[in-house]
Each structure stands twice: as structure tokens, then as C-alpha cells.
Amino acid sequence: MTKIFTSLCAITLAFSAFTAHAADDVIRLGNLKLAHFAAVSYIKEIAPKCGITVQESTFAKGLDIMQAMIAGELDVGATASEAAISGRAKGVPIYIVAGFAKGGARLVARPDLGIKTVKDLKGKKVGVTRGSIQEVLLAAELSQNGLSSADVPGKDVQIIYLSYPDLNQALLGKNVDAIMQTEPQSSQAINKNFGVEIIKPYDTPIGSPIRTLVMTEKFYKERRPLAEKFMRCFVEATKTFIDDKAIAQKYVTQTIFKGQITADDFNDAIDNSGYTYDITAAHIQTTTDVMAQHGIGKMMPPPIAKDWVKTDLLDQAKKSLNIK
């Protein structure tokens, strides 16, 4: 009996050690349900061959991912740069480690209003999602076109804050006159004929905005081998989507959106929000400066990009996979 008991204890301890080790290999990923975030989502599909397990949680907006990181619920997150910058300014211990998509914004208006330029928005209601890079781009576009704005009446443009799906519904229902929208929703509005493109807002100092892959400082510093594996998997997933548009299209339209968007919606969306790997401290610094200029993010003080943009893991992963 003693031998049996000893054997059972040994098995229990071995199993506990195995499960603890397995738990150590789990990476908790926060993501958004958007077409240009899909390569990040695809990491979990190829994770087993990368030697990792990825548990993905989907959030409504990037600022929610920042809150989950503060709570210690995530290791890695995919966000627009605005959310990452705001989070870092508020003390969220994160590093930007890569970019994963560029562009992904479009100013869309109701077809019946004859809006042709940003200046034509004077006296109009414009919808945007609060805490998004689209909000930053809208503020920059209105400012450089000499238009004032606020979320109450009295300025040149009245801002209406809504979620991404609700923006399209508001435009369709004629509750707003225009929206600064993400992808694939802006492409859907155009393809379904209840929206027309005014501009792609890439003529501000920010240029074409780059979405950011962020890691907690703890994960980056204390779980380095796992962070390296994850980054190689990210690069491999992104390369797959860049090289094989058919795989990307099927994954986005069928797996992520369950047939709710068409192949045309996907193609138009990705034409305006291409997948990438790269990001620079200079781009993040410019975005930070524009946010500070327009009072977005309430940053006291704004973070200095070179202190928290860390691309060494990305450079190492790209080199190991022979990607320039």
C-alpha cells in the first residue's frame, strides 16, 4: 500500500509539474474584431507549430485592452497607436514591439448631402469612435482645414461618439452626416451604397497610421524565450497573409466575420489597411505629438517614444525567417 501511495504521489507531482509547465507556455492575447487585425488573430491557428499556445480574447476597443493589461489579464495586445500611447501615458507598463497594419481609416459621408471635402463638414454631425486612431485623424483633419469641433452643438462640427458598428448604422439611418470609420466597416458602407468616400485621411503629419503590437514589460523582460517564440509566430502569420491573399480573405470573411462581410468588402478593406511588420519610434513620436496638440488622451506628460518602442524582438524574428 505504501508503494502504491508513493507511486500515486509521484504521478500527481509529475502531472502538476507538466501542467505548470504547459501553463507557462500559454500567451494571453487581446485583439479587436477588424479585418486588418486578422493576421494577429491567425497566430493562434499556427501557434502549435510555433511551440506555444495562444489564448485570444476579443475587445470592443484598444483602450479596453489597456485596462486588461493593467489588470494583469493579458501578455500581448493589438491596438491602434492612440490606445497604446494613451495607455503608456497613464502608466500601463507596455512596450510597442511591432506594427501589424497601416492605414485603416476613411472619411465617409452620406451620398445625398453632396459633401466633397473636409471643409464641407462645417455645420455637420460627424461620427467617430472615442479612443481610436480615427478620432486622432479626424481632429487633425478638421484642424488643418480650419474647422472647430466639440461633442456638443456650438462649434463648426459636432462630434458624435459611437462604436464602429454603430457608426455605420447611424450613417445608414441619417443620424449623422459623415463618419471617420475603420475597416472593413467603411468599405461596407461604400459597397452597400449608403456612404461615399471623401478622403483617406493620410495627409496629416501622422501619415498612414500604423497599428501597434504591444507586450507587457513583464512578459518582454521575464519570459524572454516565450516572447521570442511569439514574435516569430507573429512574423510567420503576417507573412502568410501578405503572401497569400486567398488565405487571408477566407480567414477574415469566414472565420472572423462568419460571412457577414463579402470578398469585395475584404479586398477593399485590405487595400486601405495593408498588413505589415514594421514600426518606428519616429512614427509613434509624431502620433504622440499630434494627440498632445489636440488634447486627445489627457497625457500628463506625453510619453517619449524612444523609451518604449522596442523592435529588437521583431528584428531578430525577421532575421531568423529571412525577411527584410
Secondary structure, 3 states (H helix, E strand, C coil): CHHHHHHHHHHHHHHHHHHHHHHHCEEEEEEECCHHHHHHHHHHHHHHHHCCEEEEEEECCHHHHHHHHHCCCCCEEEECHHHHHHHHHCCCCEEEEEEEEECCCEEEECHHHCCCCHHHHCCCEEEECCCCHHHHHHHHHHHHCCCCEECCCCCCEEEEECCHHHHHHHHHCCCCCEEEECCCHHHHHHHCCCCEEEECCCCCCCCCCEEEEEEEHHHHHHCHHHHHHHHHHHHHHHHHHHHCHHHHHHHHHHHHCCCCCCHHHHHHHHHCCCECCCCCHHHHHHHHHHHHHCCCCCCCCCCCHHHCECCHHHHHHHHHCCCC
